Amino acid sequence: MLSSLFRVVFMLVIVVAVVVGIGAFFLGQRSSGDRTGEPPAVGTSGGDSSAPTARERGAEIGGRLGEAAGQVGEVFSDATLSAKIKSKMALDDLVKARDINVSTKDHVVTLSGNVASAPERDRAVQLARETDGVKSVNDKLRIGK
């Protein structure tokens, strides 16, 4: 359920980014007119050269939005991994998930906090390593409370 929530939020962010990009492009096209209310003549000799400028700005904005969407996707991907691992720990009988902090950066998971025993620690690390998308796990768990 938590994974599907992240997926819905991620898709919503992508849709908003695309809509903003398209709006920015057309706003750039519209505002590049000659301020008389008439759109600039495109392709006529001696006319305003603002149409190519608007296209360049639109392409630049689109490129920036693409980069931002990629970064948002990466953040959601890391958050999704952390949530998956935390859920697996919560469902496991040996691991006390509330005592373990799970953080993820670039698909590298760091586990920190306190565990009661070495078997609990080993199981927490195993659950993290077995999660699809995890590159590696940094074990910073401490045994004993």
N, C-alpha and C positions, 0 to 999 in steps of 0.2 A: 504494500500500500504506500509506504513512504517513497519507494522508488518511482512509482507512477506519479506521485505528487511532484517530485523533482522533475520528471519528464514533462509534465504539463506546464510547470513554471518555466522550464527551459524553452519549450516551444513558444510560449507566450512572449518571452523576452526576444526571441528570434523574430517573431512576427512584428512586434513593435519596432525593432531595429530596422527591418525592411521597410515598413510603412514610413518611418521617419526619414530614411534614406531617399525613398521615392518622393516624399513631400519636399525634402530639401532640394532635390534636383529640379522639380517643377517650380518651386519658389525661386530658385536661382534663374531659371529660364524666364519666368514672368517678371522678376524685378530687374532684368537686364534690358528692359525696354527703354525708350527715349523719354519717359515720364510724361508723354502727351496722352497716354491712354492707348496708343496704338502699339501693337507689338512690332519689334524691329523687323525690317525686311531682310530675309535670309537669302543669300545667294545673289544679291544684286550688286552691281559694281558701285563703288563709292558709298555703300551702305555702312551701317554700324557693324563693328566686328565683335559685338558683345555675345553673339550666339556661340562662337567657338570658346569664348571665355567661360560662359555658363556651362558648356559641356565639360570643360576642363575642371571646373569647380565641382560639378556633379560627380565626375569620375573620382576626384580626390576625396570627396565626402563618402562616396560609396566604398572606396578603398579603406578609409578609416573605420567605417561602420563594419566592414568585413573583419578587420583586425579586432575590433571591440567585441564582435559576436564570437570570435574564436576564443578570446580571453574569458568571456562570460561562460562559454561552453566548458572551458578547462576548469573554471572555478566550480561549476555545477557538477562536473565529472568527479572532481576531488571530494566535494561534499557528498555526492552520492556514494562514493566508495566508503567514506567514513560512516555514513548512515548504515550501509549494508553490514559493515563489520560490527558496528555497535549492536545492530539487531541480532546478528548471529550470536554475539556474546550474551545478549539478554535471554535468548532462547536456550542457551547451554546451561546444563545443571552444574557444571564445575566452576564456571567463570562468574564472578560477581561484577557485572558490567558497570554498575554505578561507581565503582572504585577505580575504573580504568578510563583514561582520557585517550581518545583516538583522534589524531590529526593527520591530514593528508596534504601533501604538496607535490605536484607533478607526478602523481601516482606512487609516491613513496610514503608509506604509512609509518607514523611514529606512535608507539604505545607508551604511555607513562602513567604513573600512579602506583598504588600499593596493591599487592596480592597476598593472599594468606599462605600460599605454598608454591613450591617449584612446579608441581603438576598443573596448578591453575595458570601459572605464568606460561608454561609450555603450550597449554591448550589455547590460551589467548593469542599467542604468536602464531600457532598453527591455523586458527580460524582466520586471522588476517592474511596469512600467506596463501590460503586456499581461495581467497576471494578473487574472482575474475577482474583483471585490470590492474592489480597490484604488482608493481615492479619489484619492490623490496620492502622489508619491514625493519625499522629501527626499534629495538627492544630496550626501553628505558624503565621497565617495570622493576619495582623494589619488592623483595619478599619480606613480609612482616609488617605489622601495623603499628 
